[in-house]
Amino acid sequence: MSQNQPPKHSPVQFGTTAWSWVLVWCHVIAGLATLSFQFPFATQEAKNRHIQKWSRRLLAIFGIELRLRNPEILPATPYLLASNHISWMDIHAINAFKPIRFVAKSDVEGWPIFGWMAKQLGTVFIKRDSARHGKHVANEVSDVLKAQSVCIFPEGTSTIGKGVLPFKPNLFESAVIAQVPVYSLAIAYRSFSSGERSEVPAFVGEMGLLESMAKILKDRKLIVELTFLSPSGASPEASRDRKWLALHSQEAISNQLKGNQPSM
């Protein structure tokens, strides 16, 4: 074969990828039907069952295995969960474990289909780089925290997952207002075969959603690892200062990703 000639994909590989796309869109359509016809009449408990089942199936279609570390530390009462952010798949990995309300950047609201789905699931949208809007959302999130747990991505953007960007403290104010504990979550994607960190799911730069989906479907041998970390001193009663909460959460996740987190 000439070096300038593009490599040919085997019929088996092409067929597998094409079938995966069929499964993805059938699953999305099924999700739209559930949101449209069942959610309006369902209890929150029933909604959570639907969300968890749909998310677990999505991970299976994309060939991602979910692994959990320290999930037992999470309380039954509402809490704020602060997480690093790598991929649009993060939300579905978390929901596959336990459905939770999310705060997402306003860009997501404009995504075709998935933006509408996020809105129906109760996602709170925040305008990027808007301090005034951030304060408004913090108050809104504090109201949600009275009855339900909420997950935030305080980096404000996604990364390749090697480290953690500085956490923005605004949304941690919601935990101070609602007087709920802040737990942290370290998300890592790994190759199933080698166990090494994988950048395949990373949703960064100018990458589009379909491009990211195609990249993951091409791999389909990944692990997403969710490691839950306690508040400072393993006590829910931590500082009431949002900047301190943000810094502690950032450092805890950073240490975990570097492999320096002490065992619980």
C-alpha positions as CSV (number, residue, x, y, z in Angstrom):
1,M,0.0,0.0,0.0
2,S,1.3,3.5,-0.8
3,Q,2.1,5.6,2.2
4,N,-0.1,8.4,0.7
5,Q,-3.1,6.1,0.4
6,P,-5.5,6.4,3.3
7,P,-6.0,3.2,5.4
8,K,-9.0,1.1,4.6
9,H,-11.5,0.2,7.3
10,S,-12.5,-3.4,7.4
11,P,-16.2,-4.2,6.7
12,V,-16.5,-5.7,10.2
13,Q,-15.2,-2.5,11.8
14,F,-17.4,-0.3,9.7
15,G,-20.5,-2.4,10.4
16,T,-19.9,-2.4,14.1
17,T,-19.5,1.4,14.1
18,A,-22.7,1.9,12.0
19,W,-24.7,-0.4,14.3
20,S,-23.4,1.5,17.3
21,W,-24.8,4.7,15.8
22,V,-28.1,3.0,15.2
23,L,-28.2,2.0,18.9
24,V,-27.3,5.5,20.0
25,W,-30.1,7.2,18.1
26,C,-32.7,4.6,19.0
27,H,-31.7,5.1,22.7
28,V,-31.9,8.9,22.3
29,I,-35.4,8.6,20.8
30,A,-36.5,6.3,23.6
31,G,-35.2,8.9,26.1
32,L,-37.2,11.6,24.3
33,A,-40.3,9.5,24.5
34,T,-39.8,8.8,28.2
35,L,-39.3,12.5,28.9
36,S,-42.3,13.5,26.8
37,F,-44.9,11.0,27.9
38,Q,-43.9,9.5,31.2
39,F,-42.0,12.2,33.1
40,P,-45.0,14.6,33.4
41,F,-46.9,12.0,35.4
42,A,-44.0,10.3,37.3
43,T,-42.9,10.7,40.9
44,Q,-39.3,11.9,41.6
45,E,-38.5,8.3,42.6
46,A,-39.8,6.9,39.3
47,K,-38.0,9.6,37.3
48,N,-34.7,8.7,39.0
49,R,-35.2,5.0,38.1
50,H,-35.8,6.1,34.4
51,I,-32.7,8.3,34.5
52,Q,-30.4,5.7,36.0
53,K,-31.6,2.9,33.6
54,W,-31.2,5.2,30.6
55,S,-27.7,6.3,31.6
56,R,-26.5,2.8,32.3
57,R,-27.7,1.7,28.9
58,L,-25.9,4.7,27.3
59,L,-22.6,3.8,28.9
60,A,-23.1,0.2,27.7
61,I,-23.7,1.4,24.1
62,F,-20.5,3.4,24.2
63,G,-18.6,0.5,25.7
64,I,-17.8,2.3,29.0
65,E,-17.6,0.3,32.3
66,L,-18.6,2.2,35.5
67,R,-16.4,1.7,38.5
68,L,-17.0,3.3,41.9
69,R,-14.8,4.2,44.8
70,N,-16.1,5.3,48.3
71,P,-19.7,5.7,47.3
72,E,-20.8,4.7,50.8
73,I,-19.6,8.0,52.2
74,L,-22.4,10.0,50.6
75,P,-25.2,10.8,53.0
76,A,-28.9,10.2,52.4
77,T,-29.7,13.9,53.0
78,P,-29.0,16.6,50.3
79,Y,-25.4,17.6,49.6
80,L,-23.4,19.6,47.1
81,L,-21.2,17.5,44.9
82,A,-18.2,19.3,43.3
83,S,-16.5,17.4,40.5
84,N,-13.8,17.8,37.9
85,H,-15.1,17.9,34.3
86,I,-13.7,16.0,31.4
87,S,-16.6,15.0,29.1
88,W,-20.3,15.3,28.3
89,M,-20.3,11.7,29.4
90,D,-19.5,12.7,33.0
91,I,-23.2,13.6,33.6
92,H,-24.4,10.2,32.4
93,A,-21.7,8.3,34.4
94,I,-22.8,10.1,37.6
95,N,-26.5,9.4,36.8
96,A,-25.7,5.8,36.1
97,F,-24.6,5.6,39.7
98,K,-27.2,7.8,41.3
99,P,-29.3,10.5,39.6
100,I,-28.7,14.0,40.8
101,R,-29.5,17.6,39.7
102,F,-26.8,19.4,37.7
103,V,-25.6,22.9,37.0
104,A,-24.3,23.3,33.5
105,K,-23.0,26.2,31.3
106,S,-25.7,27.9,29.2
107,D,-24.1,26.6,26.0
108,V,-25.5,23.1,26.8
109,E,-29.1,24.5,26.7
110,G,-28.7,25.2,23.0
111,W,-27.5,21.8,22.0
112,P,-29.9,20.0,19.7
113,I,-32.0,17.3,21.4
114,F,-29.5,16.9,24.3
115,G,-30.0,20.5,25.5
116,W,-33.8,20.0,25.6
117,M,-33.3,16.7,27.5
118,A,-31.0,18.4,30.0
119,K,-33.6,21.1,30.6
120,Q,-36.4,18.4,31.2
121,L,-34.1,16.7,33.7
122,G,-34.0,19.9,35.8
123,T,-30.5,21.1,34.9
124,V,-29.8,24.6,36.2
125,F,-28.0,26.7,33.5
126,I,-25.4,29.3,34.2
127,K,-23.9,32.0,31.9
128,R,-20.1,31.7,31.6
129,D,-18.1,34.5,33.1
130,S,-21.1,36.3,34.5
131,A,-20.6,37.0,38.2
132,R,-24.0,38.6,38.6
133,H,-25.8,35.6,37.1
134,G,-23.6,33.3,39.1
135,K,-24.9,34.8,42.3
136,H,-28.5,34.4,41.1
137,V,-27.8,30.7,40.3
138,A,-26.2,30.2,43.7
139,N,-29.5,31.3,45.3
140,E,-31.4,29.1,42.9
141,V,-29.2,26.1,43.7
142,S,-29.6,26.6,47.4
143,D,-33.3,26.3,47.0
144,V,-32.9,23.0,45.2
145,L,-30.5,21.8,47.9
146,K,-33.3,22.0,50.4
147,A,-34.8,18.8,48.9
148,Q,-32.3,17.4,46.4
149,S,-28.5,17.0,46.0
150,V,-26.8,19.0,43.2
151,C,-23.6,18.4,41.2
152,I,-21.5,21.3,40.0
153,F,-18.4,21.5,37.7
154,P,-16.6,24.5,39.3
155,E,-13.7,24.5,36.8
156,G,-16.2,26.2,34.4
157,T,-15.0,24.1,31.4
158,S,-13.8,20.6,30.6
159,T,-10.2,19.4,30.5
160,I,-8.3,16.3,29.3
161,G,-8.4,15.0,32.9
162,K,-4.7,15.1,33.7
163,G,-5.2,17.8,36.4
164,V,-7.7,20.2,37.8
165,L,-8.1,23.9,36.8
166,P,-8.8,26.4,39.6
167,F,-12.3,26.1,41.1
168,K,-14.6,29.1,40.8
169,P,-16.1,29.6,44.3
170,N,-19.4,31.3,43.4
171,L,-21.5,28.1,43.3
172,F,-20.1,26.9,46.6
173,E,-22.1,29.8,48.2
174,S,-25.2,27.7,47.6
175,A,-24.0,25.1,50.1
176,V,-23.2,27.9,52.6
177,I,-26.8,29.3,52.2
178,A,-28.5,25.9,52.3
179,Q,-26.2,24.7,55.1
180,V,-25.4,21.4,53.4
181,P,-22.0,19.5,53.2
182,V,-19.8,19.7,50.2
183,Y,-18.5,16.3,48.9
184,S,-16.0,16.1,46.1
185,L,-15.8,13.7,43.1
186,A,-12.7,12.8,41.1
187,I,-13.6,11.5,37.6
188,A,-11.0,9.6,35.6
189,Y,-11.3,7.7,32.3
190,R,-9.0,4.8,31.7
191,S,-8.3,2.3,28.9
192,F,-9.9,-1.0,29.7
193,S,-6.9,-2.9,28.3
194,S,-4.0,-1.0,29.9
195,G,-5.6,0.8,32.8
196,E,-3.8,4.0,31.9
197,R,-5.6,7.4,31.7
198,S,-7.4,7.9,28.5
199,E,-8.1,11.2,26.7
200,V,-10.6,9.6,24.3
201,P,-13.7,11.0,26.1
202,A,-12.2,14.5,26.6
203,F,-14.6,17.1,25.3
204,V,-12.2,20.1,24.8
205,G,-11.4,22.9,22.5
206,E,-13.7,23.4,19.5
207,M,-14.8,19.8,19.4
208,G,-18.4,19.2,18.5
209,L,-20.7,16.8,20.3
210,L,-21.1,14.4,17.3
211,E,-17.3,14.4,16.8
212,S,-16.8,13.4,20.5
213,M,-19.4,10.7,20.3
214,A,-17.7,9.3,17.2
215,K,-14.4,9.3,18.9
216,I,-15.7,7.3,21.9
217,L,-17.6,4.9,19.7
218,K,-14.5,4.1,17.8
219,D,-12.7,3.1,21.0
220,R,-15.5,1.4,23.0
221,K,-13.1,-0.1,25.6
222,L,-13.1,2.4,28.4
223,I,-13.5,2.6,32.2
224,V,-15.0,5.6,33.9
225,E,-13.9,5.7,37.6
226,L,-15.8,7.8,40.1
227,T,-14.0,8.4,43.4
228,F,-16.0,10.2,46.1
229,L,-14.1,12.3,48.7
230,S,-15.3,13.4,52.1
231,P,-15.4,17.0,53.3
232,S,-12.3,18.2,55.2
233,G,-11.5,16.1,58.3
234,A,-14.1,13.5,57.1
235,S,-16.7,15.7,58.7
236,P,-19.7,17.3,56.9
237,E,-19.4,20.3,59.2
238,A,-16.7,22.2,57.2
239,S,-15.9,25.9,56.8
240,R,-18.7,28.2,55.9
241,D,-16.5,30.2,53.5
242,R,-17.1,29.5,49.8
243,K,-13.5,30.2,48.8
244,W,-12.2,27.8,51.4
245,L,-14.7,25.2,50.3
246,A,-13.7,25.6,46.6
247,L,-9.9,25.4,47.4
248,H,-10.3,22.3,49.6
249,S,-12.4,20.5,47.0
250,Q,-10.0,21.5,44.2
251,E,-7.0,20.2,46.2
252,A,-8.7,16.9,47.2
253,I,-9.6,16.1,43.6
254,S,-6.2,17.1,42.3
255,N,-4.5,14.9,44.9
256,Q,-6.7,12.0,44.0
257,L,-6.0,12.3,40.3
258,K,-2.3,12.4,41.1
259,G,-2.6,9.3,43.2
260,N,-1.7,11.1,46.4
261,Q,-5.1,10.9,48.1
262,P,-4.7,9.2,51.5
263,S,-6.8,6.1,52.0
264,M,-10.1,6.5,53.8
